[in-house]
Amino acid sequence: MEIFIENWHFPTTGGSITNAIFLGFAASMLGVSGFESSANFVEEQQKGVFPKTLKNMWIVVSIINPLAALFALSLFAMPLLQSDAYQNTLLIEMASHVGGNWLAILIGIDAFLVLSGAVLTSFVGVTGLLERMALDRILPQYFLKKNNRGSSYRIILIFLILTISVLLITKGDVKLLAGVYTISFLSVMALFGIGNILLKVKRNSLPRPEKATWLSVLVAIAAVIVALVGNIIMEPRAGVPSNLSVFLEYFVPFIVLILIMLNRTVLLKVLLRLIHSVFDPFRKFVLHTDKKILSVIDDINSQEFVYFTKDDNVETLNKVMLYIQNNEHTKKLKIVSAIRNRVAITEQFRNDINVIDREYPKIKIDFIELDDPFGPELINRLSKEWNIPINFMFIGSPGDHFPYKIEELGGVRLII
């Protein structure tokens, strides 16, 4: 059986050495699984630990995975390795063949512990991710509700329901579940590479302890894309849905939800116009609905934002305003300058603020001078005094002499 993609065809059995290497490479890319979870704990690691983590993972993967494949080929014939009986329990079968039942039981216990850790990691990672997205108003505030112990139980329950639904849809087919995970994992790894490129282009001056070269990033993205394509085109079994179709059943609705949240004010305005055109004869009903929707829009835009500046010129201030106008739902902005032990604010800078204020009449700008040093303490104090969450406060990209690490600022965002 062969699978055709436009003018290319990829037989998944027999024949071509090139095809065998291609599909083998695609399947083996799962051997580096684990790197995607580094984003969940990198900020909690001590200085210099993160590169050691990646180095150790590469060493383990480079040694254990090839040796495991070599041992399997040494112990069993290829037809036996390809049989369904050995697909899901290969390590246990190898252990039983070499050391007997006691070693097979030991491998089974180890697999149970590793998978338990993976499940725990997934729940921790998803909880942190969705909380952050909800704080940035990319997802509904519904997800921020916590119980008495401080856990985001709504996120945990929804994720549990989703995982159970995947199990039911795939009917517990381990190979299909692995295929869905493969697409998810490789997609995340490709996005890491794309994110690295965006950092190089948009935030090249941002201080960071580790930097990857352009060549290494592009090679990594290309390798991940090749592996992703290989896993997608592998032939599905008769009567079993493809891993891509199952993946899209969950991916597409989630992306639609995010797009709705990012454009909710636009959608509300469209809805408002639709109501006017359809229900104008029912004037009372239309006016009532009109007030409600405008109230929601005003509530969204009432969130105030803060931008900390030192002595930015008018060009930089204009970039700040363009970012806020294009990416945030607000009509209020405080521009704050902390000037203790620094040169006083110049008259030119005050004129620049006035120019920006006139240029963006839809956003109310308040310029505030503080006789305080800029730092985490000032940020936390202002957040409490003004009732503005820290993640709605911005700074420009700091230079090499900036005295604080970004994570020390409690969640302040970079916009330039």
N, C-alpha and C positions, 0 to 999 in steps of 0.2 A: 504493500500500500504506500502511496506517495501523497504528499501534500503540496499543492501548487500555490505559489504566491506570485501573482501577475505572470511574468514570463519565466520565473525561476521555479524549479522543483527540488524538493529536499527529501530524498528517500530516507526513512528512519531505520531501515534494516538492510543490511547487506551492501556489497559493492564498494563504494568509494572510501578510500583512506581519508581523503580530505573531509568528507562528510562525517566520518566517524570521529575525527579530531574535533571538528566544529561542534558536534552534539556532545561529545565528551567534555569539551571545555565549558559548554553551556551548563551541563549538569554539575560539573565540579565547582562552579562558582559559589554554590551554596556552602562549600567547605570553609569560606571566610566569614560565615554568619557570626554575628556578635559585634562587629564593628559599628553597626547601626545604633546599638544601644549606648555607645560612648557619649552621645549628646545628652543622655539623661543624668550623667554623673560627672561630666568633665569639670563643671564649675566647683564641685565639692572636693576635687583632688588637690593635693599639694603641688607646689611649683615643680615642674620637671617630671611629674609622674605620668602625665598623659602620653608623651612619646614612648616611655618605657612600656606602657600598657600595649600600645600598638605594636611595638617591637616584639614583645613576648608573644602576642597573639599570632603574629606572622611566623615566628619560629615554630610555635606549636603546630600551626596549620601546615607549614612547609615540611615538617618531619612526620607527624602522625598520619596525616591523610594519605600521602603516597605509600607509606609503609602499610597502612590498613588495606589499601587496594592491592598491594603486592602480596600480602599474606592471604587475602581472599582468593586471589588467582592461584596461589600455591596450594591451597587446601582443597578447592573445589573446581570442577570443570565448568566452563563457561555456560553450557545449557542449564546447569543446576543453579548458577548465580542469576540467570535470567528468569527462572521460574518464579511464579507468584508466591510459592511457599517460603522463598528466601528473601523476597524483596523487603519485607518489613522487620525481619528478625535476623539479619545477616550476622551482626556482631555476636548475638547469643549463640547462633549456630556454630560460629567459629570458635567461641569459647568452649562450648560443649564438646566440639570435635578435638580440641587440643587438651583441655584440662578437666573435662567431665562436668557433671551437674553442678558441683559447688562453684566453679568459675562462671558458668552460665547464670546461676542465681546472683552472683556478685555483680556481673555486668548488668543484669536486669534491675537490681537495686540502684546501681549507679545511674542508669538511664532514667529511672523514676525520679531520683533526686535532681538530676540535671533539668528534666522537663518541668519539675515543680518550680525550680528557680527561674526557668524561662517564663512560666505563667505569671509568677510574682513580678518579674521584671516588666512584662507586658502591661500589667495592671498599673504599676507605678508609673511607667512611661506614658501611658494613655491619660492617666489622671493629671499628670503635670502638663502635658501638651494641651488638653482640652481646657484646663483651668486658665492657662496663659492665653489661649485663643479667645476664651470668654471674657477675660480681663481687657483684652484689646478690642472687644466688641465685634470680633469676627464670628463668634458663635453666640447664641442667646444667653442672657444672664441667668437663665434657668439652671445652667450647669454649675453655678457658683454656690448653690445652697449647700451648707455643711451641717453635719450632725453635732452632737455635744462633744464628741471626741475630735472634732476638727477634720473629719474625713468628708470628701466630696462624694457622698453616697449615691447621688443621682448619676454621676459619671460612671461609677463602678457598676451599678445595676444595669445601665444601658449597655455598657461594654460586655457585661456578662450575657445579656440577652442576645447581643449580636454574635458573640462567639458560639453560643448554643445554636443559633439559627444557621450559622455556617456548617456546624456539625450535622444538623438535620438535613440541610439542602444537599450536602455531599454524601449523606447516608453513612458517615463514618469512614469513607474511602480514604485511607491514609495517603495513597499516591496522589489523589486529587487534591486533598488538603495541602500536601507538600507543594503541589504545583501552584496553588493560590498563594501560599506563603512565598514561593520563589518569585513570583511577579511583584508582590508587595516589597519584598526585601531588595530586589535589584532596582526597583523604581526609586526607593529611598536612597540607595547608594548613588544612583545617577543624579538625584537631586542634591546630594551632598557636594558632588563635583560641580554642578551648576551653581550652587551657592558659593563655592570657593571662587568661581570665575566672577560672580557678582561682587564679591568682596574685593577682588583685585581691581575691578573696573570702577566701582563706586566708592570703596573705602580703602584705597591703597595705602593711605597714610596712617590708618588705624594701627596702633601698636599691638603686636601679637607675638608670642614666644616662638611659634612655629610657622614657617611659610613653605608652601609647596610650589615648585616651578610650574610654569605654563605647560611644559612638555609632559610632566608627570600627571597633571590634572587632565589634560586632553586624552592621554593614553588610557587613564583610568576610566574616563567616561566612555570612550570608545569600546573598551573591553566589557564594561557593564552592559552597554547597549547590545553588543554582539551576543552576550550570554542571555540577555532578556529575549531577543529575537529567537534564539535557539530554543529556549524553553517554551515559547509560545507556539512555535510551529511543530513541535514534537507531536506525533499523531495521537489523538485521543482514542481510548478503547471504545468498542461498540457499546452503545447504550449509556455511556458516561459523558456528562457535559464537559466541555473543555475548561481548563483552568482559567483561561482568559474570560470566558463568559461568566463564570462564578465571581471572578474578581470585579468585573464591570458592574455586576448587580449591586455591589456595595459601594464601589468607587463613584459611580455616576450620581446616585442620590446625594452622597455626601458633598460632592463638588457643587451640585445644584444648590444645596442648603447654604454653603459658603458664599456662592455668588449672590444669592438672595440677601444674605446679611450684609455683604459689602455694598449692595446697591439698594438697600431697603428704602432710603428716602426717595430715590428716583421711582421705585416701584409704587410707593405710597402716593406720589404725585400723579403717576399715570392712573392709578386707581381712582384718585380724586377727579381727574378729568373724565374718566369713564362714567363715574357716578353722575357728574354734572350733565353729560350728554344724554344719558339714558333716563334719568329720574328728574329732569327739570320740571315736568308737570307736577311732580310731588314736591313742591318747593320746601315745605316744612321739613320733610324727611332729609332732603338734600342739605339744607342748612345745618341741621343737627349733625349729620355725618361729616360735613365739612369742618365744623368746629372740632370734632373729635380727632380727625386725622391731622389737622393743623396742630392740635395740642400734642399729638405724638411726635410730629416732626420738630416742634419747638422744644420738646423734652429731650429729644436726641441732640439737637444743636445747642442746648443750654449747658452742656458739659464744657467747663473752662479748661484751657490748656496753658502751660507755662514753658517759656523758652529762656534758658540761662545764657547770657552773653557777656563777653568781656569788652571788646571794642570792635565788633564786626562792622564792616563797611556796608554801604547801601546794597551792593550786589549780593552779599551773603544774606542780609536780611530779606531781600526779595526772594531768594531761593527758599528760605524758611517759610515765607508766606505762600509761595507756590505749592510747597509740599503740603502744608496744612489745608490749603484750599482744595487740593486735588485728592487728598487721602483721608482727611478727618472730617467728621461732622460736628462743626462748632461755629459759633459766632463771637467767641470771646477768647482773647489771648493776652496773657501777662508776659511782658518782656522784662526780665529781672537782671540787674547787674549788681553783683556783690563787689564792692570796691575797697574793702579794708586793706591797708598796706599796699595799695595799688595806685596808679596814676588816676586822678579824678576824671570823670566823664567829660569829654570835650564837647564844645558847642557844635562842632560838625556832626558828631554822633547824634546829638539831640535833633538836629535838623534832618538827619537821615531817618530818624524815627517818625518825624512829622511827615516826611515824604511818603514813607511806607503806609502810614495811617491814611493819608489821602488817596493813595493808590488802591487800597483795598477797603472801600467803604462798608462792605457787608460784614467785615470782621472788626469788632471793637477791640482796639489795642490800648492796654494800660502799661505805661513804662514806669518801673519801680526801681529806685536806687536803694540798696541796703548797705549799711556799714557793718558787714559781716564777711568772714572768709568763706569762699565757696567750698563745699564738701558735703559728705553724707549727713552730718548733723543739721546743716542748714536745710538740706532737701527734706529730711524727715520733719523738721519743725514747720516748714512752710506747708508741707502736705497736710499736717494736722490743723494748722491755723486756717488755711484756706479751704479745707475739705476737698482737696484735689488729689486723687490717687497718683502715686509716683510714676506709674506707667503712662500718665498723661503729661509728663514733664520731659522736655527735650534739651539736648545740648548738641553742639556741633562736634565733629570728629576731633578728639584731642590729639595733641602732638606728642612727640617723644618725651617731653619734660613734664607731662601731666602727672601730678603726684598720686593719683588714685587709679586703681584698676576699675574697669567698667562695672564689674560685678559688685564692687564695694559701694556703688551709688544706689543700690536698692531697686534697680529696675528702670532707671532713667533711660530713655530711648535716644538713639543717634539718628539725626535726619539729614546730615550733610557729610 
